[in-house]
Amino acid sequence: MKTVTKHSLWASGLSLLLCAALLLGTTFAWFTDSVTNTGNTITAGTLGIKATVAEVDKNAAVTYTVPGLNGGAPFGFGNTHYDDQAGYLVGVSSAEELAKAAADGNSVRLDEDIVLTGTLEFGQTATLQMNGHTLTVNNGTGSVKTTGSLTVEGNGLLKGTLVADTGATLVVNAGDDFKVETSFATGAAVSAALNTTVEINGGTYSSFVDGGAGVIDVKGSYLTVRNATVNANEPSMVNLIGINAPNAKETLLENVTVNGNYSTAVKLNGSMTGNATIIGGTFTTDHVAEGWKPKPTIQYGGTLNISGATINRVGVGIYYRVNWPIPTEVVGLTQENVTFNPIGETAAQYQDVDYYHY
């Protein structure tokens, strides 16, 4: 019995050794085996994908056309309010669509020329893309108003006034052919109330009313105007200032052309506070109204740093004026490379730079 058991144990042990040897051979083969694939080459390629559009309802009320897709036919979306909450521009083609889009807080793009009979108001952060069209507000006497933050951009013509209400922000990023032409009662093409921030980049701003304000009339805290043209167009204008910023803490005019005609081209900081910087540009007051003294071309209070500018004058070129205390000299003025061009007989009676005195 013991002999049989010993034989069984020896047989089992031998089997284990054989299994281990086979397993070791197999495992070693995993690390030493190789495969040869002849006649094949791996190269980089270009994957081409063609997008197609299935047939849609060409009679849908809401459509959008994508050039080159759907055979030029428009897509129908079915829901007229599908983009009301979108963060992009809503295209408008009528006064009703424009008024609704603004009231709903949307940014808008003009897809047609539009005529409005009343004020257009944006109450939130929004963009008005002119898109090469004309927006007429109350025959030029109305306004596009923001109580929040409005950016106007692109090319086109606004017949009316851009207005920033108290505390609002107005930015104009004009295209090469953007114009504002106004018959607004104050004469302002751009009008801003107290505590506003106004930034104008490009464009032409013209007034056809002797309203006594400024073509750009900003009573707010911060005004920046770059690469713009400002025109006081009516020949009888003596009280309509080109750019008027009486209260600004900071004013920057860079490469701006102001045609004051009979009136002051730029009037800055009527008090002793506020800092103004003028870099480059041309400022012109070149007519004298009958029965009036010639207007100064640039008038300032506070401080003025002006460089590289051209001043065309019939009266004083740069005039320092504050109401109290009455100045005894020009103060707060730094100038560099400023060119003064006297125009007409009256110019000889006045200085390039002077101060207010009785």
C-alpha positions in Angstrom: 0.0 0.0 0.0 2.9 2.3 0.9 4.5 1.4 -2.4 1.4 2.4 -4.5 1.2 5.7 -2.6 4.9 6.6 -3.3 4.4 5.9 -7.0 1.4 8.2 -7.1 3.3 11.0 -5.4 6.2 10.6 -7.8 3.9 10.7 -10.7 2.1 13.8 -9.5 5.4 15.6 -8.9 6.7 14.8 -12.3 3.5 16.1 -13.9 3.9 19.4 -12.0 7.4 19.8 -13.3 6.4 19.2 -16.8 3.6 21.7 -16.6 6.0 24.3 -15.1 8.4 23.7 -17.9 5.7 24.1 -20.6 4.5 27.3 -18.9 8.0 28.8 -18.8 8.5 28.1 -22.4 5.3 29.7 -23.4 6.0 32.8 -21.3 9.5 33.2 -22.7 8.0 33.0 -26.2 5.9 36.1 -25.3 9.1 38.1 -24.9 11.1 36.6 -27.7 8.6 35.9 -30.5 8.4 38.2 -33.5 6.0 38.8 -36.5 7.1 40.0 -39.9 4.6 41.8 -42.2 6.1 42.4 -45.6 4.9 44.4 -48.5 2.9 47.0 -46.4 3.6 50.8 -45.8 2.1 53.1 -43.2 1.5 56.7 -44.5 -0.4 59.8 -43.4 -3.6 60.6 -45.2 -6.4 63.2 -45.4 -9.9 62.3 -44.2 -12.6 63.9 -46.3 -16.0 64.5 -44.7 -19.0 65.8 -46.7 -21.9 67.4 -44.9 -25.3 67.3 -46.4 -28.7 68.6 -45.3 -31.9 66.8 -45.6 -35.0 68.4 -47.1 -36.7 70.9 -44.9 -40.0 72.8 -44.9 -39.3 75.7 -47.3 -42.6 77.4 -46.2 -41.6 77.6 -42.5 -42.2 81.0 -40.9 -38.7 81.2 -39.4 -35.9 80.6 -41.8 -32.2 81.0 -42.2 -30.1 80.6 -45.3 -26.7 79.1 -45.4 -24.9 79.7 -48.7 -23.9 76.5 -50.4 -26.2 74.3 -48.3 -29.7 72.9 -48.9 -29.5 74.1 -52.6 -29.7 77.7 -51.4 -33.1 77.1 -49.8 -33.8 78.4 -46.3 -34.1 76.2 -43.2 -37.2 76.3 -41.1 -36.8 76.3 -37.2 -40.5 76.3 -36.2 -40.0 78.3 -33.0 -40.0 82.0 -33.4 -38.3 82.5 -30.1 -35.6 79.9 -30.4 -32.8 82.5 -30.1 -34.3 84.9 -27.6 -31.8 84.0 -24.9 -28.8 83.5 -27.2 -25.7 85.6 -26.7 -25.4 86.6 -30.3 -27.0 89.3 -32.6 -30.6 89.0 -33.4 -31.3 90.2 -37.0 -34.1 92.7 -37.3 -35.8 94.1 -40.4 -38.6 96.3 -39.1 -39.3 98.9 -36.5 -41.5 96.4 -34.6 -38.7 93.7 -34.5 -36.1 96.2 -33.5 -38.2 97.7 -30.6 -39.1 94.2 -29.3 -35.5 92.9 -29.5 -34.2 95.9 -27.5 -37.0 95.6 -25.0 -36.2 91.9 -24.5 -32.6 92.8 -23.8 -31.1 91.3 -27.0 -28.2 92.5 -29.1 -29.4 93.3 -32.6 -28.2 93.5 -36.2 -29.9 95.7 -38.7 -30.8 93.6 -41.8 -32.7 96.5 -43.4 -33.0 100.3 -43.2 -35.4 101.0 -40.4 -37.5 104.1 -39.5 -38.6 104.6 -35.9 -41.1 107.2 -34.7 -40.0 107.2 -31.0 -37.0 106.7 -28.8 -35.2 103.3 -28.9 -34.0 102.2 -25.5 -31.6 99.5 -24.4 -31.9 98.7 -20.7 -29.2 96.0 -20.4 -25.7 95.2 -21.8 -26.3 95.1 -25.6 -24.8 95.6 -29.0 -26.3 97.5 -32.0 -24.7 96.3 -35.2 -25.5 98.8 -37.9 -24.5 96.3 -40.7 -24.3 99.0 -43.4 -27.9 100.2 -42.9 -29.6 103.5 -42.0 -31.5 103.9 -38.7 -33.8 107.0 -38.6 -35.2 107.9 -35.2 -38.1 110.4 -35.4 -36.8 112.1 -38.5 -33.4 112.7 -36.8 -34.8 114.4 -33.7 -35.1 111.2 -31.6 -32.5 109.0 -29.9 -31.0 105.6 -29.3 -30.7 105.5 -25.5 -28.9 103.2 -23.1 -29.5 102.9 -19.4 -27.0 100.1 -19.1 -24.1 99.4 -21.5 -24.4 99.8 -25.2 -21.9 99.1 -28.0 -22.6 100.5 -31.4 -20.5 99.0 -34.2 -20.1 98.6 -37.9 -20.9 100.9 -40.9 -24.1 102.7 -41.4 -26.0 106.0 -40.8 -27.9 106.9 -37.6 -30.2 109.9 -38.1 -30.8 110.9 -34.5 -28.7 110.9 -31.3 -26.8 108.4 -29.2 -27.7 108.9 -25.5 -26.2 107.5 -22.4 -28.4 107.9 -19.3 -27.0 108.6 -15.8 -24.4 106.0 -14.9 -24.5 104.3 -18.3 -21.7 103.2 -20.6 -21.6 104.0 -24.4 -19.0 102.6 -26.7 -18.9 103.2 -30.5 -16.6 100.9 -32.5 -17.2 102.5 -35.9 -16.5 101.0 -39.3 -14.9 103.0 -42.1 -18.2 104.5 -43.0 -20.2 105.1 -39.9 -22.1 108.4 -39.4 -24.4 110.1 -36.9 -26.4 113.0 -38.3 -28.7 114.8 -35.8 -31.4 117.3 -35.6 -31.8 116.7 -31.8 -33.0 119.7 -29.9 -29.7 120.3 -28.0 -27.6 119.8 -31.1 -25.9 116.7 -29.7 -25.1 113.7 -31.9 -23.8 112.0 -28.8 -25.2 113.0 -25.4 -24.2 111.6 -22.0 -25.5 112.4 -18.5 -23.6 112.5 -15.2 -21.4 109.6 -14.1 -21.2 108.1 -17.6 -18.3 106.6 -19.5 -18.2 107.3 -23.2 -15.6 105.8 -25.7 -15.8 106.6 -29.4 -13.6 104.9 -31.9 -14.0 106.3 -35.3 -17.0 107.7 -37.2 -18.3 111.1 -38.3 -20.6 113.1 -36.1 -22.5 116.1 -37.5 -25.2 118.4 -36.1 -27.6 120.6 -38.0 -29.1 122.4 -35.0 -27.7 125.3 -33.0 -28.8 123.9 -29.7 -26.2 125.3 -27.4 -24.6 122.0 -26.3 -21.9 120.0 -28.1 -22.0 117.8 -31.1 -20.4 115.3 -28.7 -21.8 116.5 -25.4 -20.6 114.5 -22.4 -21.4 115.6 -18.8 -20.1 112.3 -17.4 -16.8 111.2 -15.8 -14.8 109.7 -18.6 -14.6 110.5 -22.3 -12.3 109.0 -25.0 -12.5 109.9 -28.6 -10.2 108.4 -31.2 -10.0 108.8 -35.0 -13.3 110.6 -35.3 -14.5 113.6 -37.2 -16.9 116.1 -35.5 -18.8 118.8 -37.5 -20.8 121.8 -36.4 -22.4 122.2 -39.8 -24.9 125.1 -39.6 -23.1 128.4 -40.6 -24.9 130.5 -37.9 -23.8 128.2 -35.0 -21.9 130.2 -32.3 -23.1 128.2 -29.2 -22.8 124.6 -30.5 -19.4 123.3 -29.4 -17.7 120.5 -31.3 -16.7 118.4 -28.3 -18.0 119.5 -24.9 -16.9 117.8 -21.7 -17.4 120.1 -18.8 -17.2 117.7 -15.9 -14.9 114.8 -17.0 -12.3 113.5 -14.6 -10.4 112.2 -17.6 -10.6 113.1 -21.3 -8.6 111.7 -24.1 -8.8 113.0 -27.7 -6.5 111.2 -30.1 -6.3 111.9 -33.8 -9.6 113.7 -33.8 -10.7 116.3 -36.4 -13.2 118.9 -35.1 -14.7 121.5 -37.4 -16.1 124.1 -35.0 -17.0 126.5 -37.9 -18.2 129.7 -36.0 -18.0 128.1 -32.6 -15.4 126.6 -30.2 -14.1 123.3 -31.4 -13.3 121.8 -28.0 -14.4 122.9 -24.5 -13.0 120.9 -21.5 -13.5 121.1 -17.8 -15.1 124.3 -16.9 -14.0 123.9 -13.3 -10.5 123.7 -11.9 -10.6 119.9 -11.8 -10.3 117.2 -14.5 -7.4 116.1 -16.7 -7.4 116.3 -20.5 -5.0 114.9 -23.0 -5.0 115.7 -26.7 -2.7 113.7 -29.0 -2.6 114.8 -32.7 -5.6 115.9 -34.6 -6.9 119.1 -36.1 -9.1 121.6 -34.4 -10.7 124.5 -36.3 -12.6 127.6 -35.5 -12.4 129.6 -38.8 -15.4 132.0 -38.9 -16.6 135.0 -36.9 -20.3 135.5 -36.6 -21.5 139.1 -37.2 -21.8 141.0 -34.0 -19.9 138.4 -32.0 -16.3 138.1 -30.8 -14.4 135.2 -32.3 -14.6 132.0 -30.3 -11.5 130.3 -29.0 -10.6 127.1 -30.7 -9.8 125.1 -27.6 -11.0 126.2 -24.1 -10.1 124.3 -20.9 -10.0 124.4 -17.1 -8.2 121.9 -14.9 -5.1 120.5 -16.8 -4.5 120.1 -20.5 -1.6 118.1 -22.0 -1.6 118.6 -25.8 0.9 117.4 -28.4 1.2 117.0 -32.1 -2.0 118.9 -32.8 -2.9 121.6 -35.4 -5.0 124.5 -34.3 -6.7 126.7 -36.8 -7.9 129.9 -35.1 -9.7 133.2 -35.7 -9.5 134.1 -32.0 -7.4 132.6 -29.2 -6.0 129.2 -30.1 -5.9 127.6 -26.5 -7.8 129.5 -23.9 -7.6 128.9 -20.1 -10.8 129.8 -18.4 -12.2 129.2 -14.9 -14.8 131.3 -13.3 -13.3 131.5 -9.8 -10.8 132.5 -8.9 -10.3 134.7 -11.9 -7.0 133.6 -13.4 -4.0 135.9 -13.7 -2.0 133.5 -16.0 -2.3 130.4 -18.0 -1.9 127.3 -15.7 -2.2 123.6 -16.1 -1.1 123.6 -19.7 1.6 121.4 -21.2 2.2 121.6 -25.0 4.6 120.0 -27.4 4.8 120.3 -31.2 1.5 122.2 -31.5 1.0 124.2 -34.7 -1.1 127.4 -34.7 -2.6 128.7 -37.9 -4.1 132.2 -37.7 -7.0 132.7 -40.1 -8.4 136.1 -41.3 -7.8 139.6 -40.1 -9.2 139.1 -36.6 -6.6 136.4 -35.7 -3.8 139.0 -35.4 -5.6 140.6 -32.4 -5.4 137.4 -30.4 -2.8 135.1 -29.0 -2.1 131.5 -29.7 -2.5 130.9 -25.9 -4.2 133.1 -23.5 -6.3 133.2 -20.3 -9.7 134.6 -19.3 -9.8 138.1 -17.9 -12.3 140.9 -18.0 
